[in-house]
Amino acid sequence: MRFGIFIPQGWRHDLVGIEPAEQWRVMRDLAQRADAGDIWESLWVYDHFHTVPVPTEEATHEAWTLMSAFAASTSRIRLGQMCTAMSYRNPAYLAKIAATVDLISGGRVEMGIGGGWYEHEWRAYGYGFPTAGERLARLDEGVQIFRQAWTEGKATLDGVHYQVDGAIVRPLPLQEGGIPLWIAGGGEKKTLRIAAKYAQYTNFSNVPEEFTQKSEILRAHCADVGTDFDAIVRSSNFNAVIAATEAEVEERLSAIQAKLTPAIGDDQAKGYVDGMFRTSAATGTPEQVIEKLSAIRDLGLGYAIFNFPESAYDTSGIELFEREVAPALR
């Protein structure tokens, strides 16, 4: 199993209480910490503009700006977004952005891409909110533009949703064959079919029964479109709250809830912690987490990306994972 780590950027209210002028330093230091070791293959941010579980005035830093900053301030670790919403940027323009960041980083960019889902920010930013079918059709067309741009240096597509005519993307990314594509989402009819056609990586549910179901549907799509299912690395994201004892895990969960409460209220904070963290396969003692994650690994999970919700304030959970969990899963 390979490992990625999310850097707190505010979207999950994970920079609350840190002054805006200090937030980049916190993010940079965590990125450089991950870069300096050998556990984490990649770091990740979310492509969102408004916080969850509800929009608030708290910070949410923009994903691709951070990609460029991390590219210049790290040297080894790979750089991803989970996941970029295709419709938030013209795809030819996004291909150019990603190619530039790949050059800055020395060839370390991953392209996490999906259809997008957070209706509140779509409408607030003036993007409307197309149907799921249209959002996924845009994803398919946009990925076609990426592939042309990153391999040929020029893209032309007369699509239903995107039209580009000889859009030049030079210089090419440093990575041979272009930037790796992570098609994120578990939609069984469309998203997984797009993944079967284009992806080097997928990202969908970490619930064992759902993971197995999505995997088999992906396999069927691969057979139908003529691609190699075994060549696609399947990944999932995990919210991680790890401590030496069950009592300490509960203390961590309570501390996370207390940190969130001033920003979103007690009821929202409790529901968010219960729904997103308490039931996660990566919440528990090291032994518990190893047991749960090993079961999913044995179903074919090749890559796990972890969000440690308290990491901007306390890295001891990350340290425990690095010391006890990662060696057992690698």
KALIN-V160148 format. One record per pair of residues at least 4 apart in sequence whose ideal C-beta (glycine too) atoms are under 6 Angstrom apart, sorted by sequence separation. I is the first residue (numbers start at 1). J is the second residue. D is the distance in whole Angstrom. If there is no record, write none. Layout:
i->I j->J d->D
i->I j->J d->D
This chain:
i->18 j->22 d->5
i->24 j->28 d->6
i->51 j->55 d->6
i->66 j->70 d->6
i->70 j->74 d->6
i->89 j->93 d->6
i->105 j->109 d->6
i->121 j->125 d->6
i->130 j->134 d->4
i->138 j->142 d->6
i->145 j->149 d->6
i->146 j->150 d->6
i->148 j->152 d->5
i->175 j->179 d->6
i->187 j->191 d->3
i->188 j->192 d->6
i->195 j->199 d->4
i->244 j->248 d->6
i->260 j->264 d->6
i->264 j->268 d->4
i->271 j->275 d->6
i->272 j->276 d->6
i->273 j->277 d->5
i->274 j->278 d->5
i->284 j->288 d->3
i->289 j->293 d->6
i->290 j->294 d->6
i->297 j->301 d->5
i->310 j->314 d->5
i->311 j->315 d->6
i->315 j->319 d->6
i->320 j->324 d->6
i->321 j->325 d->5
i->322 j->326 d->6
i->326 j->330 d->6
i->10 j->15 d->4
i->18 j->23 d->5
i->50 j->55 d->4
i->51 j->56 d->5
i->61 j->66 d->6
i->89 j->94 d->4
i->102 j->107 d->6
i->122 j->127 d->5
i->130 j->135 d->5
i->158 j->163 d->6
i->173 j->178 d->6
i->205 j->210 d->4
i->222 j->227 d->5
i->243 j->248 d->4
i->261 j->266 d->5
i->264 j->269 d->6
i->284 j->289 d->5
i->296 j->301 d->5
i->8 j->14 d->4
i->34 j->40 d->4
i->123 j->129 d->6
i->149 j->155 d->4
i->173 j->179 d->5
i->185 j->191 d->4
i->205 j->211 d->6
i->243 j->249 d->5
i->277 j->283 d->6
i->8 j->15 d->6
i->51 j->58 d->5
i->102 j->109 d->4
i->122 j->129 d->5
i->148 j->155 d->4
i->157 j->164 d->5
i->195 j->202 d->5
i->222 j->229 d->4
i->282 j->289 d->5
i->311 j->318 d->6
i->15 j->23 d->5
i->18 j->26 d->6
i->101 j->109 d->5
i->261 j->269 d->4
i->34 j->43 d->5
i->51 j->60 d->6
i->70 j->79 d->5
i->155 j->164 d->5
i->156 j->165 d->6
i->243 j->252 d->5
i->260 j->269 d->4
i->308 j->317 d->5
i->119 j->129 d->5
i->145 j->155 d->5
i->156 j->166 d->6
i->204 j->214 d->5
i->219 j->229 d->5
i->308 j->318 d->5
i->49 j->60 d->6
i->98 j->109 d->6
i->183 j->194 d->6
i->241 j->252 d->5
i->281 j->292 d->4
i->31 j->43 d->6
i->48 j->60 d->6
i->67 j->79 d->5
i->145 j->157 d->6
i->154 j->166 d->6
i->155 j->167 d->5
i->183 j->195 d->4
i->241 j->253 d->6
i->257 j->269 d->5
i->98 j->111 d->6
i->144 j->157 d->6
i->257 j->270 d->6
i->154 j->168 d->5
i->47 j->63 d->4
i->153 j->169 d->6
i->183 j->199 d->4
i->257 j->273 d->5
i->153 j->170 d->5
i->181 j->198 d->6
i->256 j->273 d->6
i->45 j->63 d->5
i->63 j->81 d->5
i->141 j->159 d->4
i->181 j->199 d->5
i->186 j->204 d->4
i->116 j->135 d->6
i->145 j->164 d->6
i->153 j->172 d->5
i->181 j->200 d->6
i->182 j->201 d->4
i->183 j->202 d->6
i->184 j->203 d->4
i->186 j->205 d->5
i->7 j->27 d->5
i->115 j->135 d->4
i->141 j->161 d->5
i->149 j->169 d->4
i->180 j->200 d->5
i->253 j->273 d->6
i->45 j->66 d->5
i->115 j->136 d->5
i->141 j->162 d->5
i->182 j->203 d->6
i->7 j->30 d->5
i->138 j->161 d->5
i->150 j->173 d->5
i->7 j->31 d->6
i->115 j->139 d->5
i->137 j->161 d->6
i->192 j->217 d->5
i->196 j->221 d->4
i->79 j->105 d->6
i->192 j->218 d->5
i->196 j->222 d->5
i->86 j->113 d->6
i->151 j->178 d->5
i->84 j->112 d->6
i->150 j->178 d->3
i->186 j->214 d->5
i->193 j->221 d->5
i->197 j->225 d->5
i->5 j->34 d->5
i->79 j->108 d->5
i->83 j->112 d->4
i->84 j->113 d->5
i->87 j->116 d->6
i->150 j->179 d->6
i->188 j->217 d->5
i->192 j->221 d->6
i->196 j->225 d->5
i->71 j->101 d->5
i->78 j->108 d->5
i->79 j->109 d->5
i->80 j->110 d->4
i->82 j->112 d->5
i->83 j->113 d->6
i->202 j->232 d->6
i->206 j->236 d->4
i->81 j->112 d->5
i->83 j->114 d->4
i->85 j->116 d->3
i->196 j->227 d->6
i->72 j->104 d->6
i->78 j->110 d->6
i->80 j->112 d->5
i->201 j->233 d->5
i->202 j->234 d->5
i->203 j->235 d->5
i->64 j->97 d->6
i->68 j->101 d->5
i->71 j->104 d->4
i->199 j->232 d->6
i->43 j->77 d->5
i->47 j->81 d->5
i->67 j->101 d->5
i->71 j->105 d->4
i->201 j->235 d->6
i->5 j->40 d->5
i->11 j->46 d->5
i->290 j->325 d->6
i->3 j->39 d->6
i->7 j->43 d->5
i->9 j->45 d->5
i->42 j->78 d->4
i->44 j->80 d->5
i->45 j->81 d->6
i->241 j->277 d->5
i->289 j->325 d->5
i->293 j->329 d->6
i->3 j->40 d->6
i->11 j->48 d->5
i->47 j->84 d->5
i->239 j->276 d->5
i->3 j->41 d->6
i->4 j->42 d->4
i->5 j->43 d->6
i->6 j->44 d->5
i->7 j->45 d->6
i->13 j->51 d->6
i->42 j->80 d->5
i->44 j->82 d->5
i->47 j->85 d->6
i->239 j->277 d->5
i->286 j->324 d->4
i->290 j->328 d->5
i->2 j->41 d->5
i->31 j->70 d->5
i->35 j->74 d->4
i->286 j->325 d->5
i->4 j->44 d->5
i->11 j->51 d->6
i->87 j->127 d->6
i->35 j->76 d->5
i->239 j->280 d->4
i->16 j->58 d->6
i->35 j->77 d->4
i->238 j->280 d->6
i->240 j->282 d->4
i->241 j->283 d->4
i->31 j->74 d->6
i->34 j->77 d->6
i->15 j->59 d->5
i->238 j->282 d->4
i->13 j->58 d->6
i->28 j->73 d->5
i->242 j->289 d->6
i->10 j->58 d->6
i->10 j->59 d->4
i->11 j->60 d->5
i->10 j->60 d->5
i->10 j->61 d->6
i->87 j->138 d->5
i->91 j->142 d->4
i->95 j->146 d->5
i->9 j->61 d->4
i->86 j->138 d->5
i->86 j->139 d->5
i->92 j->145 d->6
i->256 j->309 d->5
i->91 j->145 d->4
i->95 j->149 d->4
i->136 j->190 d->4
i->140 j->194 d->5
i->143 j->198 d->5
i->86 j->142 d->4
i->92 j->155 d->6
i->55 j->120 d->5
i->236 j->301 d->6
i->234 j->300 d->6
i->238 j->304 d->6
i->240 j->306 d->5
i->107 j->174 d->4
i->234 j->301 d->6
i->107 j->175 d->5
i->111 j->179 d->5
i->234 j->302 d->6
i->235 j->303 d->4
i->237 j->305 d->5
i->238 j->306 d->5
i->239 j->307 d->5
i->240 j->308 d->5
i->233 j->302 d->4
i->50 j->120 d->6
i->99 j->169 d->6
i->109 j->179 d->5
i->110 j->180 d->5
i->111 j->181 d->5
i->112 j->182 d->4
i->114 j->184 d->4
i->233 j->303 d->5
i->50 j->121 d->4
i->91 j->162 d->6
i->102 j->173 d->4
i->114 j->185 d->5
i->49 j->121 d->4
i->92 j->164 d->5
i->102 j->174 d->5
i->110 j->182 d->6
i->112 j->184 d->6
i->96 j->169 d->5
i->95 j->169 d->5
i->99 j->173 d->5
i->92 j->167 d->4
i->206 j->281 d->6
i->242 j->317 d->5
i->102 j->179 d->6
i->242 j->320 d->5
i->242 j->321 d->6
i->98 j->179 d->6
i->215 j->300 d->6
i->212 j->299 d->6
i->208 j->296 d->6
i->211 j->299 d->6
i->83 j->184 d->4
i->58 j->263 d->6
i->56 j->263 d->6
i->54 j->264 d->6
i->53 j->268 d->6
i->53 j->272 d->5
i->16 j->259 d->6
i->13 j->260 d->5
i->16 j->263 d->5
i->13 j->263 d->5
i->44 j->305 d->6
i->39 j->322 d->5
i->26 j->312 d->5
i->39 j->326 d->5
i->14 j->309 d->6
i->1 j->297 d->5
i->15 j->312 d->6
i->14 j->312 d->6
i->2 j->303 d->5
i->3 j->304 d->6
i->4 j->305 d->4
i->5 j->306 d->6
i->6 j->307 d->4
i->1 j->304 d->6
i->8 j->311 d->6
i->8 j->312 d->4
i->1 j->329 d->5
